[in-house]
Amino acid sequence: MSPADTLLALAGLWLIAVITPGPNMILFMAIGLSSPTSSVIATAAAIVIGTLCWGLAGLFGLFWLFELFPAAAVAVKIAGGLYLAWMGLGLVRRNLNPPAETTRALAASLSPRRAFLTGLATALGNPKSLVFVSSLFAVTRLAEQPLVVGLAGVGVMITMSTLYYIILGGALRKLPFARRPGATGRLLAMGTGIVMMAYGAKMAWER
């Protein structure tokens, strides 16, 4: 398979992977509906960074580390899942007992820093992502290509993910109920927190 064919095959498979609902997409949508634009951008950046990390790990064959040290994979899943659930619990609690009107809007959302850390925990907290990326590279034979082609493949993944979250984020911000203040905003924020708790628990529990 030529380098061009390899990259085209990778792009097609990665497009399917990106648009398939999963923890990253659901978290991004929840934050996109409840938090300021800066937090949405921070979440997207964190997810893309996570994709970059898993892409490079898959390219350089780091999957064998988790095969040799399965306890490390379990530890990563538990730590990432518990952090995600803890952040979600905090968001729910803040909106169940809203503060004064002047600070209510801040409580009903995630700050850019928290959004970034939450997105990073979600993206990196599931070692199954490395298994998927490694399998994807095996199917497309990307690892058999020269290093520059492999890096170009990771670049394709990053570019497609970035464009997807830009488009999705822009669409979410245009919805009439996105970032609406008051009770609606708090309900959306609590929904975000519940999603984070559910996926955090799922990540920590699954083996």
Secondary structure, 3 states (H helix, E strand, C coil): CCHHHHHHHHHHHHHHHHHCCCHHHHHHHHHHHHCCHHHHHHHHHHHHHHHHHHHHHHHCCCHHHHHHCHHHHHHHHHHHHHHHHHHHHHHHHHHHCCCCHHHHHHHCCCCHHHHHHHHHHHHHCCCHHHHHHHHHHHHHCHHHCCHHHHHHHHHHHHHHHHHHHHHHHHHHHCCCCCCCCCHHHHHHHHHHHHHHHHHHHHHHHCC
